[in-house]
Amino acid sequence: MKTDQSLMAAQGALTPKQIVEELDKYVVGQKNAKKAVAVALRNRWRRLQLPDKLQEEISPKNIILIGPTGVGKTEVARRLAKLAGAPFMKIEASKFTEVGYVGRDVESMVRDLVEIAIAMVKAEKKDAVLEKARRNAEERLLDILLPKKPGFSEESSDSSTREKFRRMLAAGELDEREIEADVEEQGPQVEVLTNMGMDELGMNIGDMMKNMFPNRKKKRKMKVKEARTVIEMEEAARLIDMEDVKKDALRRVEQTGIIFLDEIDKICAREGAAHKGGDVSREGVQRDLLPIVEGSTVNTKHGMVNTSHILFIAAGAFHMAKPSDLIPELQGRFPIRVEMDSLEMEDFIRILKEPENALTRQYEALLRADGVSVEFADSGIMKIAEIATEVNRSLENIGARRLHTILEKLLEEISFEAPDTSEKDIMIDDTYVENHLRGIVEDRDLSKYVL
């Protein structure tokens, strides 16, 4: 069945070059990885332009991103999904075990992706009906504020009073008035803990408990401002057709879903390694993953999902193993392999200055909330990048994540004193960085724990 036009438009809104430009706003460098994911996303749109018969024959070109931690593997995948408006889920491959061992069933990631898609579609549909929900909520509030007298028909004077209250309600003049409203009370929340492969049983028991304890109405005293929000949400939920939501969500998962399989190197059976402990199930996990990645039908509580066109992006550091250690069948399902570049001092400088969500901007905004103006000088940024490079080289290389630990330690005192300090303008230059971090960097034992 041909997918709807809005789905096709969302997938084809950006060309590969434009996708790379958007990714550049948040991820520094890694051009090869950006090109690979941009082409993969564009190919999905291209497939949707073809006749139905040919669509089914074209499978997504799954990708393996190879590189140390902190170089941007997860961020590239997450930003790609956001650009496409696609259901996206990140899951560690090491969480799964093969059938017969305690752990998570590989099919659970598809079920989790469906739940994410349901939430996405529900939020979109809620936005579409919000205006009508607000009008309905307003009428319900007016009924509570001006209850009709039983046995009397509505008079013109009542109508004029209602319009007066409507205007007052719109102006916020009644926000602090306390009212008693009937709101839906959630039934008891039942969490079912099930063993691997028993996810469906857990969902069925949860649904059964919901049917046994349906939502009931309960009178609650609250202010008009709070009641308006609660009633609006109730009305919006009432206006949404959940069957349509499920249908759209399942289609979106099948046609545009993205699953990011992190730490895939942890399920490699290392060459020459003896099978012991958790190693026993590693190859079994790969064999369980194989049908999901190549395309199979997974049963979820919302319906059947075909995984043939879900895009899988795997990632791993591959320090102790290599992609060829994966079983050959699974290797063949990830035809595109991209080696990520390690980060150098120049990359750290760019990471601190260029992205829209740069850490320096985040800290400046956070401290501005306390009335403290912090400015990062170029010399300070260079010094931070130099320290990050040195610490990564001498200790464990954790990539850009090292910047988080260094900046947190550097600004620890400012963050603590900010609400009470009289010094409201602070310049972070190389001297400031040197004074606050020199002792830690020079003391190797201390830097292992602090940085």
N, C-alpha and C positions, 0 to 999 in steps of 0.2 A: 504494500500500500504506500502510495506517495505521501511523504511527510508534508505537513502544512507549510504555507509560504513563510510564516514568521520564523519558523525554525531554519529554513533555508536562508532567509535574510540575515539572521543572527550569525550563521556560520560564514557567510560570504561578505560580511560588511567590510572586512579588512583584507588587503592583499598581503602576501608574505612580507614585503618590504615594510608595510605599515605595521604589521604585527611586531617585527623586529624593532621598529622605532618605539612602539609602546613598551616593549619589554626593556628597552634601553633606559626608560625612565626609572626603573626600579632595580635592574640587575646590571652591574658593571662588567664589561668584557663578555667572554663566553660566546663569541659570534657563531661558532660552529653549532653549538647547542641551540641557540636561538633560531638559526636558519632551519635546523632539522625539525623543530617543533612547529615553526611557522608553515613549513611545507606540509607537514602532517595535518595541520588544522585546515589549510586551504584544500587539501585533497578530499577532506570530508565534504566540503561544500561542493567541490567538483563532482563527487559521486552522487550527490543529491540532485544534480542537474540531469542525470542520465535516466533512461527508461528503467522502469521497475525491475525488469528481468536482469538487466546488466548491473543495477545497483547491488543486487544480492551476491553477485560474483566477485565484487571488489572488496577486499578486506583491508582494514587499516594497517599502516606500516608502523608496528610497535617499535619503541625506541629504548635503548639502554644508555643511560648517562653514567660515565665512568669518571670518578674523581674523588679526591679527599673531602672530608666533611667541611662545611662552611664555604664552599665555592659557588653556591647558588643553584644547586640541582633542584631542590624542593621549590625554591622561589620561582624559577623559570616555569615549572609545571603549574604551580598555583596561579600565577599571573596569566598564563595561557588560558586556563579554565575560566578565569574571571572575564577575560576579553571575549570569550566565546559565549558567555552566559550559560556554560555547560555544568551539569552536575559533576562535582569533583570530590574525590576522596583520597586521602593519603593514608596508607597503612603500611606497617612494617612487616615484611615477609617473615621475619623471625618469630612473629606471634603465632604463626600457623604450625600445626603438626599434622602428620598424616593420620588417616583413619585408624583408630585403635589406640591412639595416644591421647593423653589429657592435653587439651588446648583448643584453639579455634579452628573451625571448619573453613576451608578456603572459600566455600560458597557464601559465607557470611558477609564477605566484602561486597558482593553484588547486592545482597539484601540491605546492607548499610547505605549503599549508593542510591537505592530506590527510596529509602527514607529521606535522604538529603534532597532528592529530586521532588518528592512530595512536598517537603517544606518550602522549596523554591517556588514551585507552581502555585502553592497555596498563598504564599506571600504576594505573588504577582496578581492573582485573582482577587485577593483582598484589596489591593490597591485599586483595582478596577471597580469594585463595588463600594469603596469607602464613602463616596459622596452620598449614595443612597442610604448606606448604613447610618451616616450622620443624621440624615433627615428622619429616618425611622427612630433613632435614639432620641432625637429632639421631641418627637411626638410622644414617646413613652415617658420622657421626663415631664412634659407638660401634663400628661394624664396623672402623674404622681403629685405634681404641684397643685393641680386643679382637678381633684377627683369629681366625677359627675355624680350628682345626687340621684339615687335610685328612684325610678318612677317618674322622673321629670325629663321632658325633651329639652334639647339645647336651645337656649334663648339667645337673642342677638347680643344681650349684655354679657352673657358668658363668652360669646365669640370675641367680643372686643377685649375682654379681660385676658383671654388666651393669647391674643395677638400682642397685648401689652407685655405679658410674661415672656412671649417668644422673643421680643426685642430685648428685654432685660437679660434673658438667657444668652442671647447672641453677644451682648455687650459684656458679659461676665459679671453682671451685678448680683447674680444669684449663686455664684460659685461657692461661697462660704456657708450657704444655708444647708442645714442637715435634713436629710430625707430618709425614708425607709423604702428600699427598693427590693423587688424580687429578683434575685440573681441565681444563675445556675451553680449548683454545688457539685464539685467533682466527686465521683465515687472513690472508694478506697484504692490507693495506688498499690498494685501488687507487682513485685519484681520476682521473676522466676529465674532461678539460677539453674542452668542446664549444662550438661556435658557437651563436648564437641559432637557436632552432627545432630544435636537435638534442638537447634535454634527454632525450627518450625514448631516443635512441641511447646517450647516456651511461649511463642507468639500465640498459638491456639489457646493455651491456658489463660494468657493475658486477655484475649478477646472474650473468652467465656466469662471471666470474672467481671468484665465491663458490662456484659449483657445481664449478669445476675444483679449487678449494682448500678443501674442506669443513673445518669445525672438527675438530680432533683432540684427543685426551686427552694431557695432559702431566703428569708427576709434579712436584709443587712442594713444597719444604719451607717450612712456615710455622707460626706459632703457632695453637693451637686457636681463639683469639678471631678471628683473621683468616680462618681456614679456615671457621668457622661462617658468616660473612657471605658468602663466595664461594659456598659450597655452597647456602646459602639462596636466593641469586639464581639459581643454576642450576636448582634444584628448582622455583622459582616460574615461571621461563621454560618449564620442561617441562610444567607444569600448565596453562599458558595455551594456548587454542586460537587460533592466529593467524588462521585463517579467520574465526572469530567476531569477532576484533578488527578485521579489515579491513572486514567487513560493517557492524559498528556504527559504525566511524569514517567510512565513506563516507556512511552515513545521517545521521550527525551533521553532517558538512560540508554536505550538501545541504539539511538542514532548519534548522540553527542556526548555520552558519558565518558569521563576520563578517570582512570584509576592509576594512582601513583604508587608503585610498589617499591618502597624504600628498603635498603639493606638486603637486596636480593643476593649479594655475595655471601651473606651469613647462612644461606641454605645450600651453598655449594658443598659437595662432598669433596674435601681437599685431596688432591692426588697424593697417594701414598700414606694418607692418614689412617690410623686405625679407627674402626667404628666403635665408639664408646659413648656412653651418656646420651646427650641430646643429639649427637651426630647420627644416631641410628635412623632418625626419622627424616633427615634432610632430603635425601633423594626421593623419599615418599612424598614430601611436600611438593617437590618439583613435578612429580607425576600427577598429583592432585591439581596442580595449577594448570597443567597442560590443556585439559579440555576446556577450562574457563577461558584461557587466552586464545585458543584456536577457534572457539565458538561452540557453546552448548546452551541448553535451556535450563535456567535455574528457577525453581519454584519459590516465590515469595508470597507473603500474606496478601499482597495487592494484585497478584497475577503472575503469569509466566514471563520471564525475561530472557531474551536471546542475546548472548554476549558476543556474537560474531562481529559487531561493528563498534564495540567499546574500544577506545584507544587506551592501551596499556603503556605507561612510561615507567620503566624500571630504573633503579639507581643503586649504586654501591661504590664503596671506596676500592674494592678489589685489591687490598694490600696483601692478604694472605691467600687469596684465590684469584683466578682470572676467568673471564667470561666463558672460555672454552671448557671450564670445569663444570659448567651446567650440563645437564643431559642434552644430547644432540637435538632431540625433538623440541625441547624448550628454546634452545639457541636459535633454531630455525624460525621460531615465532617472534623473534626480536631482530629483524633484519638490519635495523639502523643502529649503529653503535657510534657514540660520540664521546671522545675523551675531553674532559673539562680541564681547563688550564689552572695550575696552582696560582695563588694570588701573591703578587710581589708588592713592594713598597708603593709603587706608582698606582697600583690597583686600590690599595687601602686609602690613598689620598683621594682618589676619585670617589670611592665608596662614601667617604666622610663629607664630600662636597656636592656631588652631582645628583644622586637619586632624590626623587620627590619626598621619600620617606627617610632621608638620611638621618643617622643617629644624632648628629650635631643639631639638626633642626628639631628633632624630638625633644632633646634635653633643653634647648632654648625655650620651646613652647611650654614644657612642664614647669620650669622655674619662673617663667613669666606669670604663671598663675599666682605665685607668691610675691609678685611685684619686683622680682630680681631680673635684671637684664644681663644675660650672659652672651658674650660674643667670642667666637672662635677665630683667632688670627690665623693666617696662612702658615706662619712659623709654628704655631701650636699644633695645627693639623699635621704638618710634616713630622713633628716630633712624635706625635701619637702613632702615626703610621710607621715610623722608624722603630719605635719600641715594639709594636705589634709584630713587625717582621722579625725582629731579633728574638722575641720570646717564642714565636712559632718555630723559629729555626733551632733554638736551644732546647725547647721543651717539645710537647706534642704539637703538631701542626693542625690547628682547628679552624684555619681559614679566617673568614670575616667575623666569626663568633668571638675571636680574641678581642675585637674592638669593643664588644659589649662589656667584657670584664675590665678592660683598661679604663674605659670611660666611666664605668660605675665607681671604680676605685678613685679615679681622678676627681670626680664631682661629689664624692661621698660627704665631705665636710660642708660644701656649699648646700647640698640638698638638705642636710640636717639643720643648718643654721638659717636657711632662707626665710622662714616666717618671722624671725626675730632680729635679723641682721640690719644694721644701719647702712651697710655697703650695698647699694642697689645696682651698681654697674661693675661688672667683672669681666676682665679681658683674659681669655685663655691663650697665652702665647707660649713660646718654647721655654722661657724661664719658669713660668708657672708649672708647666708639665714636668720640667726637670726637677724642680723643688719638691713636687708632690710624689713623684714616682721613682726618683733616682735610687733611694735606699732599697726599695722593693726589687727593682730590676737587678741591682748589683748583688743582692743576697739571693743566690740561686735556690737555696732551700725554701726561703720565704716566698719567692716568686712562683714556685711550684704549687703552693697552696692558695695564694692570693690572686695570681694572674693565670 
